Amino acid sequence: MGVFRRPELEKDNPVAPQMYVGPRRRLALARAASKSKDSAQSGIAGALRMLTAAAEGFVATVPASKKRHKQRTALLKAITQARCHLSGEPLL
């Protein structure tokens, strides 16, 4: 008895048939996508907070040197602008 190969189970097979998505599933996916668009704004703010925290941690660990003074000040300025943007205060 031979081994039956199922192409839909093979990884990265472009010839494999696509899975059928019925109308209920399609509507459920559309609803989920519309809900995620509403929460995208808070997701962006959260991502900006995480990025700012990571940049502050990086600046704190890197020693100040004359060679990297311009890059360090640019990063500190960007962190300050991000903090002002997140707090809702106008930029100076």
C-alpha positions in Angstrom: 0.0 0.0 0.0 1.5 3.3 -1.1 1.8 6.5 0.9 -0.7 9.1 -0.1 0.8 12.6 -0.1 -1.4 15.5 0.7 0.0 18.7 -0.8 -2.1 20.9 1.5 -0.1 19.6 4.4 3.3 20.3 2.9 5.0 23.4 4.1 5.3 26.3 1.6 3.7 24.5 -1.2 2.4 27.0 -3.8 0.5 24.3 -5.7 -1.5 23.3 -2.6 -5.2 24.1 -2.8 -6.4 27.0 -0.7 -8.7 26.3 2.3 -12.3 27.2 1.8 -13.5 30.2 3.9 -17.3 30.3 4.2 -19.5 33.4 4.6 -19.8 33.1 8.4 -16.0 32.9 8.8 -15.5 35.7 6.3 -17.8 38.0 8.2 -16.2 37.1 11.5 -12.8 37.9 10.1 -14.1 41.3 8.8 -15.6 42.1 12.2 -12.3 41.2 13.9 -10.4 43.4 11.4 -12.7 46.4 12.1 -12.2 46.0 15.8 -8.4 45.9 15.5 -8.5 49.2 13.5 -10.2 50.9 16.4 -7.5 49.7 18.8 -4.7 50.5 16.4 -4.4 54.0 17.8 -3.7 52.7 21.3 -1.4 50.1 19.8 0.6 52.8 18.1 0.9 54.8 21.4 1.9 51.7 23.2 4.5 50.9 20.6 5.9 54.5 20.9 6.1 54.1 24.7 8.0 50.9 24.4 10.3 52.3 21.7 10.9 55.4 23.9 11.7 53.3 26.9 14.1 51.1 24.9 15.8 54.2 23.5 16.2 55.7 27.0 17.7 52.4 28.2 20.1 52.4 25.3 21.2 56.0 25.9 21.7 55.2 29.6 24.0 52.2 28.8 26.1 53.9 26.1 28.9 56.0 27.5 29.1 59.6 26.4 31.9 60.3 23.9 32.9 63.0 21.5 32.7 60.7 18.6 29.0 59.9 19.2 27.9 63.2 20.6 25.8 64.2 17.6 24.0 60.9 17.4 23.4 60.8 21.2 21.9 64.3 21.2 19.7 63.5 18.2 18.4 60.4 20.0 17.8 62.4 23.2 15.9 65.0 21.2 13.8 62.3 19.5 13.0 60.8 22.9 12.0 64.2 24.2 9.7 64.8 21.2 8.1 61.4 21.6 7.5 62.0 25.3 5.9 65.4 24.5 3.7 63.7 21.8 2.6 61.0 24.2 1.7 63.5 27.0 -0.3 65.7 24.6 1.7 68.8 25.3 2.6 71.1 22.4 6.2 70.8 21.0 8.4 73.8 21.7 
